[in-house]
Amino acid sequence: MADFASTVIHTDDRVRLMADVGGDPARPTVVLSHGRGQTRRAWGGAMRGLVRRGYHVISFDARGHGDSGWAPDADYSIQTRANDLLAVLATCGRPVALVGASMGGMAGYYAMGRAESPIADALVVVDIVPRVTAEGASQIKAFMHAAPDGFASLEEAADAVAAYIPGRPRPADVSGLKRNLRLGDNGRYQWHWDPRWLEQPSRTEADIQEMLAMGDRITVPTLLVRGLRSNLVDEAGVAEFRAHVPRLEVFDVPGAGHMVAGDRNDAFNAALFGFLGKHLPPVA
């Protein structure tokens, strides 16, 4: 992002994570972790708003995504992504809030749930819970596996996105998609992620139970922002999540699907800024 400084953070296994940083490092920090298939650019509006409100903000590309490095051993497990988040946290002080969409939200939740003592002072997860619906997960998986040979043009990629998110108007100017695509050697546009990331195994029931049990250890203020048009998080999943996270607050965004910040950025930002202002005000 042109308004912010870019930096490189190295993980324990020496994967390069590209990050944008803004605001005063002496202020409370907000770490932004994007969702699967996205890049740090997805947080542009939220990051600018947080910096204006006086926060120090770090937004980074997950391994295998955007401008960050690809895992040499194709390890994109949640355990490894949680370790990457610890590497990001090592670059800033406290207090700090973790904000993550989907994949990024579960990485933050996992990192906090397995820690012996709190590693952050607030947690925000966007349209994700430990037990998601089979229908929603299948729909996302189908989209991610579609077009393995890429797209002939940005317009073709925009058509694929419009089909996946029918409620969001297709933009007349599709140039913004360039930040989520890379031009391959074959002259076709590929999504800006390592395709081996798609080979990670699905969660088992034992995995889900382990994730739910972690919630019992998360005692900091926690916010779940849910898109009411999303078919990934249902009422049963929210109730199960609430039963394990003692300080959970839930904010529903009407008219938003799984990509809450992209569908209703104004409503999402209002929820985020309000929650942080209450539990982690910009002047510590």
Contacts in CASP RR format, 6 or more apart in sequence:
PFRMAT RR
TARGET T0000
AUTHOR 0000-0000-0000
METHOD contacts of the structure
MODEL  1
MADFASTVIHTDDRVRLMADVGGDPARPTVVLSHGRGQTRRAWGGAMRGL
VRRGYHVISFDARGHGDSGWAPDADYSIQTRANDLLAVLATCGRPVALVG
ASMGGMAGYYAMGRAESPIADALVVVDIVPRVTAEGASQIKAFMHAAPDG
FASLEEAADAVAAYIPGRPRPADVSGLKRNLRLGDNGRYQWHWDPRWLEQ
PSRTEADIQEMLAMGDRITVPTLLVRGLRSNLVDEAGVAEFRAHVPRLEV
FDVPGAGHMVAGDRNDAFNAALFGFLGKHLPPVA
1 20 0 8 1.000
1 40 0 8 1.000
1 41 0 8 1.000
1 44 0 8 1.000
1 47 0 8 1.000
1 59 0 8 1.000
3 48 0 8 1.000
4 20 0 8 1.000
4 21 0 8 1.000
4 22 0 8 1.000
4 47 0 8 1.000
4 51 0 8 1.000
4 57 0 8 1.000
4 59 0 8 1.000
5 20 0 8 1.000
5 21 0 8 1.000
5 22 0 8 1.000
6 18 0 8 1.000
6 19 0 8 1.000
6 20 0 8 1.000
6 21 0 8 1.000
7 18 0 8 1.000
7 19 0 8 1.000
7 20 0 8 1.000
7 21 0 8 1.000
7 91 0 8 1.000
8 16 0 8 1.000
8 17 0 8 1.000
8 18 0 8 1.000
8 19 0 8 1.000
9 16 0 8 1.000
9 17 0 8 1.000
9 19 0 8 1.000
9 60 0 8 1.000
9 87 0 8 1.000
9 88 0 8 1.000
9 91 0 8 1.000
10 16 0 8 1.000
10 17 0 8 1.000
10 87 0 8 1.000
11 17 0 8 1.000
11 63 0 8 1.000
11 83 0 8 1.000
11 84 0 8 1.000
11 87 0 8 1.000
12 83 0 8 1.000
12 87 0 8 1.000
13 71 0 8 1.000
13 72 0 8 1.000
13 75 0 8 1.000
13 80 0 8 1.000
15 63 0 8 1.000
15 68 0 8 1.000
15 69 0 8 1.000
15 70 0 8 1.000
15 71 0 8 1.000
15 72 0 8 1.000
15 84 0 8 1.000
16 68 0 8 1.000
16 69 0 8 1.000
17 60 0 8 1.000
17 61 0 8 1.000
17 62 0 8 1.000
17 63 0 8 1.000
17 68 0 8 1.000
17 69 0 8 1.000
17 84 0 8 1.000
17 87 0 8 1.000
17 88 0 8 1.000
18 40 0 8 1.000
18 60 0 8 1.000
18 61 0 8 1.000
18 66 0 8 1.000
18 67 0 8 1.000
18 68 0 8 1.000
18 69 0 8 1.000
19 40 0 8 1.000
19 58 0 8 1.000
19 59 0 8 1.000
19 60 0 8 1.000
19 61 0 8 1.000
19 88 0 8 1.000
20 40 0 8 1.000
20 47 0 8 1.000
20 58 0 8 1.000
20 59 0 8 1.000
20 60 0 8 1.000
21 56 0 8 1.000
21 57 0 8 1.000
21 58 0 8 1.000
21 59 0 8 1.000
22 47 0 8 1.000
22 51 0 8 1.000
22 56 0 8 1.000
22 57 0 8 1.000
22 58 0 8 1.000
23 51 0 8 1.000
23 54 0 8 1.000
23 55 0 8 1.000
23 56 0 8 1.000
23 57 0 8 1.000
24 54 0 8 1.000
24 56 0 8 1.000
25 56 0 8 1.000
25 92 0 8 1.000
25 93 0 8 1.000
26 56 0 8 1.000
27 54 0 8 1.000
27 55 0 8 1.000
27 56 0 8 1.000
27 282 0 8 1.000
27 283 0 8 1.000
27 284 0 8 1.000
28 55 0 8 1.000
28 56 0 8 1.000
28 95 0 8 1.000
28 96 0 8 1.000
28 97 0 8 1.000
28 121 0 8 1.000
28 280 0 8 1.000
28 281 0 8 1.000
28 282 0 8 1.000
28 283 0 8 1.000
28 284 0 8 1.000
29 55 0 8 1.000
29 56 0 8 1.000
29 57 0 8 1.000
29 58 0 8 1.000
29 92 0 8 1.000
29 93 0 8 1.000
29 94 0 8 1.000
29 95 0 8 1.000
29 96 0 8 1.000
29 97 0 8 1.000
30 50 0 8 1.000
30 55 0 8 1.000
30 56 0 8 1.000
30 57 0 8 1.000
30 58 0 8 1.000
30 96 0 8 1.000
30 97 0 8 1.000
30 99 0 8 1.000
30 276 0 8 1.000
30 280 0 8 1.000
31 57 0 8 1.000
31 58 0 8 1.000
31 59 0 8 1.000
31 60 0 8 1.000
31 85 0 8 1.000
31 88 0 8 1.000
31 89 0 8 1.000
31 92 0 8 1.000
31 96 0 8 1.000
31 97 0 8 1.000
31 98 0 8 1.000
31 99 0 8 1.000
31 120 0 8 1.000
32 40 0 8 1.000
32 43 0 8 1.000
32 46 0 8 1.000
32 47 0 8 1.000
32 57 0 8 1.000
32 58 0 8 1.000
32 59 0 8 1.000
32 60 0 8 1.000
32 99 0 8 1.000
32 100 0 8 1.000
33 60 0 8 1.000
33 62 0 8 1.000
33 85 0 8 1.000
33 98 0 8 1.000
33 99 0 8 1.000
33 100 0 8 1.000
33 101 0 8 1.000
33 103 0 8 1.000
33 104 0 8 1.000
33 105 0 8 1.000
33 107 0 8 1.000
33 108 0 8 1.000
34 40 0 8 1.000
34 42 0 8 1.000
34 43 0 8 1.000
34 59 0 8 1.000
34 61 0 8 1.000
34 62 0 8 1.000
34 65 0 8 1.000
34 100 0 8 1.000
34 101 0 8 1.000
34 103 0 8 1.000
34 104 0 8 1.000
35 42 0 8 1.000
35 62 0 8 1.000
35 100 0 8 1.000
35 101 0 8 1.000
35 102 0 8 1.000
35 103 0 8 1.000
35 104 0 8 1.000
35 105 0 8 1.000
36 102 0 8 1.000
36 103 0 8 1.000
36 140 0 8 1.000
36 144 0 8 1.000
36 197 0 8 1.000
37 65 0 8 1.000
37 103 0 8 1.000
37 144 0 8 1.000
37 180 0 8 1.000
37 191 0 8 1.000
37 192 0 8 1.000
37 193 0 8 1.000
38 65 0 8 1.000
38 101 0 8 1.000
38 180 0 8 1.000
39 61 0 8 1.000
39 65 0 8 1.000
39 66 0 8 1.000
39 67 0 8 1.000
39 179 0 8 1.000
39 180 0 8 1.000
39 192 0 8 1.000
40 59 0 8 1.000
40 60 0 8 1.000
40 61 0 8 1.000
40 66 0 8 1.000
41 179 0 8 1.000
41 180 0 8 1.000
42 101 0 8 1.000
42 261 0 8 1.000
42 262 0 8 1.000
43 59 0 8 1.000
43 261 0 8 1.000
44 59 0 8 1.000
45 265 0 8 1.000
45 269 0 8 1.000
46 99 0 8 1.000
46 261 0 8 1.000
46 265 0 8 1.000
46 268 0 8 1.000
46 269 0 8 1.000
46 272 0 8 1.000
47 57 0 8 1.000
47 59 0 8 1.000
49 269 0 8 1.000
49 273 0 8 1.000
50 57 0 8 1.000
50 272 0 8 1.000
50 273 0 8 1.000
50 276 0 8 1.000
51 57 0 8 1.000
53 273 0 8 1.000
53 282 0 8 1.000
54 282 0 8 1.000
54 283 0 8 1.000
55 276 0 8 1.000
55 282 0 8 1.000
56 92 0 8 1.000
58 88 0 8 1.000
58 91 0 8 1.000
58 92 0 8 1.000
60 68 0 8 1.000
60 88 0 8 1.000
61 67 0 8 1.000
61 68 0 8 1.000
62 68 0 8 1.000
62 81 0 8 1.000
62 84 0 8 1.000
62 103 0 8 1.000
62 104 0 8 1.000
62 107 0 8 1.000
63 69 0 8 1.000
63 70 0 8 1.000
63 71 0 8 1.000
63 76 0 8 1.000
63 80 0 8 1.000
63 81 0 8 1.000
63 84 0 8 1.000
64 70 0 8 1.000
64 71 0 8 1.000
64 76 0 8 1.000
64 193 0 8 1.000
64 194 0 8 1.000
64 197 0 8 1.000
65 192 0 8 1.000
65 193 0 8 1.000
65 194 0 8 1.000
65 197 0 8 1.000
66 192 0 8 1.000
66 193 0 8 1.000
70 194 0 8 1.000
70 196 0 8 1.000
71 80 0 8 1.000
71 194 0 8 1.000
71 196 0 8 1.000
74 194 0 8 1.000
74 196 0 8 1.000
74 197 0 8 1.000
74 199 0 8 1.000
76 194 0 8 1.000
76 196 0 8 1.000
76 197 0 8 1.000
76 200 0 8 1.000
77 200 0 8 1.000
78 106 0 8 1.000
78 107 0 8 1.000
78 110 0 8 1.000
79 110 0 8 1.000
81 103 0 8 1.000
81 104 0 8 1.000
81 107 0 8 1.000
81 110 0 8 1.000
82 107 0 8 1.000
82 108 0 8 1.000
82 110 0 8 1.000
82 111 0 8 1.000
82 114 0 8 1.000
83 111 0 8 1.000
84 107 0 8 1.000
85 98 0 8 1.000
85 107 0 8 1.000
85 108 0 8 1.000
85 111 0 8 1.000
86 111 0 8 1.000
86 119 0 8 1.000
89 96 0 8 1.000
89 119 0 8 1.000
89 120 0 8 1.000
94 121 0 8 1.000
95 120 0 8 1.000
95 121 0 8 1.000
95 122 0 8 1.000
95 280 0 8 1.000
95 284 0 8 1.000
96 120 0 8 1.000
96 121 0 8 1.000
97 120 0 8 1.000
97 121 0 8 1.000
97 122 0 8 1.000
97 123 0 8 1.000
97 124 0 8 1.000
97 276 0 8 1.000
97 279 0 8 1.000
97 280 0 8 1.000
98 105 0 8 1.000
98 108 0 8 1.000
98 111 0 8 1.000
98 112 0 8 1.000
98 120 0 8 1.000
98 122 0 8 1.000
98 123 0 8 1.000
98 124 0 8 1.000
99 105 0 8 1.000
99 124 0 8 1.000
99 126 0 8 1.000
99 272 0 8 1.000
100 107 0 8 1.000
100 108 0 8 1.000
100 124 0 8 1.000
100 125 0 8 1.000
100 126 0 8 1.000
101 126 0 8 1.000
101 127 0 8 1.000
101 128 0 8 1.000
101 259 0 8 1.000
101 260 0 8 1.000
101 261 0 8 1.000
102 126 0 8 1.000
102 127 0 8 1.000
102 128 0 8 1.000
102 232 0 8 1.000
102 258 0 8 1.000
103 128 0 8 1.000
104 128 0 8 1.000
105 124 0 8 1.000
105 125 0 8 1.000
105 126 0 8 1.000
105 128 0 8 1.000
106 125 0 8 1.000
106 128 0 8 1.000
106 130 0 8 1.000
106 211 0 8 1.000
108 120 0 8 1.000
108 123 0 8 1.000
108 125 0 8 1.000
109 123 0 8 1.000
109 125 0 8 1.000
109 130 0 8 1.000
109 211 0 8 1.000
109 214 0 8 1.000
109 215 0 8 1.000
109 218 0 8 1.000
110 211 0 8 1.000
110 214 0 8 1.000
111 119 0 8 1.000
112 118 0 8 1.000
112 119 0 8 1.000
112 120 0 8 1.000
112 123 0 8 1.000
112 214 0 8 1.000
112 217 0 8 1.000
112 218 0 8 1.000
112 220 0 8 1.000
113 214 0 8 1.000
113 215 0 8 1.000
113 217 0 8 1.000
113 218 0 8 1.000
114 214 0 8 1.000
114 217 0 8 1.000
115 217 0 8 1.000
118 219 0 8 1.000
118 220 0 8 1.000
120 220 0 8 1.000
121 220 0 8 1.000
121 221 0 8 1.000
121 279 0 8 1.000
121 280 0 8 1.000
122 220 0 8 1.000
122 221 0 8 1.000
122 222 0 8 1.000
122 223 0 8 1.000
122 275 0 8 1.000
122 276 0 8 1.000
122 279 0 8 1.000
122 280 0 8 1.000
123 218 0 8 1.000
123 220 0 8 1.000
123 221 0 8 1.000
123 222 0 8 1.000
123 223 0 8 1.000
124 222 0 8 1.000
124 223 0 8 1.000
124 225 0 8 1.000
124 272 0 8 1.000
124 275 0 8 1.000
124 276 0 8 1.000
125 222 0 8 1.000
125 223 0 8 1.000
125 224 0 8 1.000
125 225 0 8 1.000
126 224 0 8 1.000
126 225 0 8 1.000
126 260 0 8 1.000
126 261 0 8 1.000
126 268 0 8 1.000
127 225 0 8 1.000
127 226 0 8 1.000
127 227 0 8 1.000
127 230 0 8 1.000
127 232 0 8 1.000
127 233 0 8 1.000
127 257 0 8 1.000
127 258 0 8 1.000
127 260 0 8 1.000
128 232 0 8 1.000
128 233 0 8 1.000
129 224 0 8 1.000
129 233 0 8 1.000
129 237 0 8 1.000
129 238 0 8 1.000
129 240 0 8 1.000
129 241 0 8 1.000
130 208 0 8 1.000
130 211 0 8 1.000
130 212 0 8 1.000
130 237 0 8 1.000
130 240 0 8 1.000
130 241 0 8 1.000
131 208 0 8 1.000
131 212 0 8 1.000
131 236 0 8 1.000
131 237 0 8 1.000
131 240 0 8 1.000
131 241 0 8 1.000
132 232 0 8 1.000
132 233 0 8 1.000
132 237 0 8 1.000
133 231 0 8 1.000
133 232 0 8 1.000
133 233 0 8 1.000
133 234 0 8 1.000
135 231 0 8 1.000
136 230 0 8 1.000
136 231 0 8 1.000
136 232 0 8 1.000
136 258 0 8 1.000
137 202 0 8 1.000
137 232 0 8 1.000
139 164 0 8 1.000
139 231 0 8 1.000
140 232 0 8 1.000
140 258 0 8 1.000
141 198 0 8 1.000
143 160 0 8 1.000
143 164 0 8 1.000
144 198 0 8 1.000
145 198 0 8 1.000
146 160 0 8 1.000
147 157 0 8 1.000
147 160 0 8 1.000
148 195 0 8 1.000
149 188 0 8 1.000
150 157 0 8 1.000
150 188 0 8 1.000
150 189 0 8 1.000
150 190 0 8 1.000
150 191 0 8 1.000
151 157 0 8 1.000
151 160 0 8 1.000
151 181 0 8 1.000
151 188 0 8 1.000
151 189 0 8 1.000
151 190 0 8 1.000
152 188 0 8 1.000
152 189 0 8 1.000
153 189 0 8 1.000
154 174 0 8 1.000
154 175 0 8 1.000
154 177 0 8 1.000
154 178 0 8 1.000
154 181 0 8 1.000
154 189 0 8 1.000
155 174 0 8 1.000
156 189 0 8 1.000
157 174 0 8 1.000
157 177 0 8 1.000
157 181 0 8 1.000
157 189 0 8 1.000
158 170 0 8 1.000
158 171 0 8 1.000
158 174 0 8 1.000
158 177 0 8 1.000
159 170 0 8 1.000
161 170 0 8 1.000
161 177 0 8 1.000
162 168 0 8 1.000
162 170 0 8 1.000
165 257 0 8 1.000
165 259 0 8 1.000
165 263 0 8 1.000
167 229 0 8 1.000
168 259 0 8 1.000
168 262 0 8 1.000
168 263 0 8 1.000
179 192 0 8 1.000
180 191 0 8 1.000
180 192 0 8 1.000
181 189 0 8 1.000
181 190 0 8 1.000
181 191 0 8 1.000
181 192 0 8 1.000
182 189 0 8 1.000
182 190 0 8 1.000
182 191 0 8 1.000
182 192 0 8 1.000
183 189 0 8 1.000
183 190 0 8 1.000
184 190 0 8 1.000
203 211 0 8 1.000
212 240 0 8 1.000
212 241 0 8 1.000
212 244 0 8 1.000
213 244 0 8 1.000
214 244 0 8 1.000
215 244 0 8 1.000
215 245 0 8 1.000
216 244 0 8 1.000
216 246 0 8 1.000
218 245 0 8 1.000
218 246 0 8 1.000
218 247 0 8 1.000
219 246 0 8 1.000
219 247 0 8 1.000
220 247 0 8 1.000
221 247 0 8 1.000
221 249 0 8 1.000
221 275 0 8 1.000
221 278 0 8 1.000
221 279 0 8 1.000
221 280 0 8 1.000
222 245 0 8 1.000
222 247 0 8 1.000
222 248 0 8 1.000
222 249 0 8 1.000
223 248 0 8 1.000
223 249 0 8 1.000
223 250 0 8 1.000
223 251 0 8 1.000
223 271 0 8 1.000
223 272 0 8 1.000
223 275 0 8 1.000
224 233 0 8 1.000
224 238 0 8 1.000
224 241 0 8 1.000
224 248 0 8 1.000
224 249 0 8 1.000
224 250 0 8 1.000
224 251 0 8 1.000
225 251 0 8 1.000
225 253 0 8 1.000
225 260 0 8 1.000
225 268 0 8 1.000
225 271 0 8 1.000
225 272 0 8 1.000
226 233 0 8 1.000
226 238 0 8 1.000
226 250 0 8 1.000
226 251 0 8 1.000
226 252 0 8 1.000
226 253 0 8 1.000
226 260 0 8 1.000
227 233 0 8 1.000
227 252 0 8 1.000
227 253 0 8 1.000
227 254 0 8 1.000
227 255 0 8 1.000
227 256 0 8 1.000
227 257 0 8 1.000
227 258 0 8 1.000
227 260 0 8 1.000
227 263 0 8 1.000
227 264 0 8 1.000
228 252 0 8 1.000
228 253 0 8 1.000
228 254 0 8 1.000
228 255 0 8 1.000
228 256 0 8 1.000
228 257 0 8 1.000
229 254 0 8 1.000
229 255 0 8 1.000
229 256 0 8 1.000
229 257 0 8 1.000
229 263 0 8 1.000
230 256 0 8 1.000
230 257 0 8 1.000
230 258 0 8 1.000
230 260 0 8 1.000
231 258 0 8 1.000
232 258 0 8 1.000
238 250 0 8 1.000
241 248 0 8 1.000
242 248 0 8 1.000
242 250 0 8 1.000
249 275 0 8 1.000
251 271 0 8 1.000
251 275 0 8 1.000
253 260 0 8 1.000
253 263 0 8 1.000
253 264 0 8 1.000
253 267 0 8 1.000
253 268 0 8 1.000
253 271 0 8 1.000
254 264 0 8 1.000
254 267 0 8 1.000
255 263 0 8 1.000
255 264 0 8 1.000
256 262 0 8 1.000
256 263 0 8 1.000
256 264 0 8 1.000
256 267 0 8 1.000
256 268 0 8 1.000
257 263 0 8 1.000
260 268 0 8 1.000
261 268 0 8 1.000
261 269 0 8 1.000
262 268 0 8 1.000
276 282 0 8 1.000
END
